[in-house]
Amino acid sequence: VRALIILTKIQEECMESSCNCSHEHYCIDNIPIFLDLSPEIKESIMDSSDRKKYKKGEIIFTPGDYFDYLFVVNKGRVKISKTSAMGKEQILRILEPGEFMGELSLFKNSVLTNSAEAIETTEICIIESSKIRDLIMQRPEIALKFLQKYTERIEQSEALIEQIGLMDVEQRIANYLLSEIDRNNTKNTGNEYEITLPVSKGVLASMLGTTQETLSRKLSVLQDSGFIKLKGHRKIVITYIDGLRNMCER
């Protein structure tokens, strides 16, 4: 029912605003799994899809929802999270443009157990799972690529569980900062590395399994210890990278 409401709303918005809802396959072009498909196949997939825009803070789906669709982030970013009975949120991952969610619907009928929320203005492409399943029957290697992506997410979840269970907050912060250096291929400038946090400190705190107040306090401790310098709300300069590495290994 929720899925039908969403799709009906998309169609109404397109008719009212006379928006360009032609079946472009640019969403498909954003997904590495589909890069080598022919333009005709991409067009066929997008013929059975729709687009929807979400404002910052708008909910895309919640636990208990059922969708038989693949959601592709075309623009913006989406946080996938779980919330405990006590109201504590744990962010599982942040989806960037080109990443997708709802892939389990391709292989089994299942009810969603996570929440998805736009953390900035976001555009989602909604593709019918049946269309992807038909494609998989023609191109079985695509199923292997989905399986590979799902395996990566399992590894990320296991790493998150390990961090929260075995590392203290300072170690988790140090590990995150080091991973951001690697992920962004940050250049070394005079033995210093400047990174820009891709999310707010509130979101980062939830990702690391702590509170925003604790995160801010621990960042200040790292700064006082000479490991980092804080610049504004999101810029951090790593001044003693070996110190962070040693912290993660202790």
Long-range contacts (C-beta under 8 A, 24 or more apart in sequence): 2-61, 2-65, 2-66, 2-67, 3-65, 3-66, 3-67, 3-68, 3-69, 6-52, 6-126, 7-50, 7-126, 9-52, 10-50, 10-51, 10-52, 10-126, 11-50, 21-50, 21-51, 23-47, 23-49, 26-74, 27-51, 27-72, 27-74, 27-125, 27-127, 28-72, 30-72, 30-73, 30-74, 30-97, 30-98, 31-72, 31-98, 31-100, 32-98, 32-145, 33-142, 33-145, 33-146, 33-149, 34-142, 37-135, 37-139, 41-135, 44-131, 45-127, 45-131, 45-132, 45-135, 46-125, 46-127, 48-127, 48-128, 48-130, 48-131, 49-125, 49-126, 49-127, 49-128, 49-131, 50-125, 50-126, 51-123, 51-124, 51-125, 51-126, 52-123, 52-124, 52-126, 53-121, 53-122, 53-123, 53-124, 54-118, 54-121, 54-122, 54-123, 54-124, 55-118, 55-121, 56-118, 56-119, 56-120, 56-121, 56-122, 57-117, 57-118, 57-119, 58-117, 58-118, 58-122, 59-115, 59-116, 59-117, 60-116, 60-117, 60-118, 60-124, 61-112, 61-115, 61-116, 62-112, 62-115, 63-111, 63-112, 63-113, 63-114, 63-115, 64-111, 64-112, 65-111, 65-112, 66-109, 66-110, 66-111, 66-112, 67-102, 67-105, 67-112, 68-105, 68-109, 68-128, 68-129, 68-130, 69-102, 69-105, 69-126, 69-127, 69-128, 69-129, 70-100, 70-101, 70-102, 70-103, 70-105, 70-106, 70-126, 70-127, 70-128, 70-129, 70-132, 71-100, 71-101, 71-102, 71-116, 71-124, 71-125, 71-126, 71-127, 72-98, 72-99, 72-100, 72-124, 72-125, 72-126, 72-127, 73-97, 73-98, 73-99, 73-100, 73-101, 73-122, 73-123, 73-124, 74-123, 74-124, 74-125, 75-121, 75-122, 75-123, 76-118, 76-119, 76-120, 76-121, 76-122, 76-123, 77-118, 77-119, 77-120, 77-122, 77-198, 77-199, 78-116, 78-117, 78-118, 78-119, 78-122, 78-124, 79-116, 79-117, 79-119, 79-199, 79-203, 80-114, 80-115, 80-116, 81-114, 81-115, 81-117, 81-206, 82-113, 82-114, 82-115, 83-115, 89-206, 90-206, 90-209, 91-203, 91-206, 91-207, 92-156, 92-157, 92-160, 93-153, 93-156, 94-119, 94-198, 94-199, 94-203, 94-207, 102-129, 103-146, 103-149, 103-150, 104-150, 105-129, 106-132, 106-133, 106-136, 106-146, 119-199, 119-200, 119-203, 160-209, 163-208, 163-209, 164-208, 164-209, 167-248, 169-208, 169-210, 169-214, 169-215, 169-218, 170-218, 170-221, 170-222, 170-247, 171-247, 171-248, 171-250, 172-208, 172-209, 172-210, 173-208, 173-215, 173-218, 173-219, 173-222, 174-222, 174-227, 174-244, 174-245, 174-247, 174-248, 175-248, 176-204, 176-207, 176-208, 177-228, 177-236, 177-238, 177-244, 178-241, 178-244, 178-245, 178-248, 181-238, 181-241, 191-239, 191-241, 192-237, 192-238, 192-239, 193-237, 193-238, 193-241, 194-231, 194-235, 194-236, 194-237, 194-238, 195-235, 195-236, 195-238, 196-234, 196-235, 196-236, 197-234, 197-235, 197-236, 200-233, 200-234, 201-233, 201-234
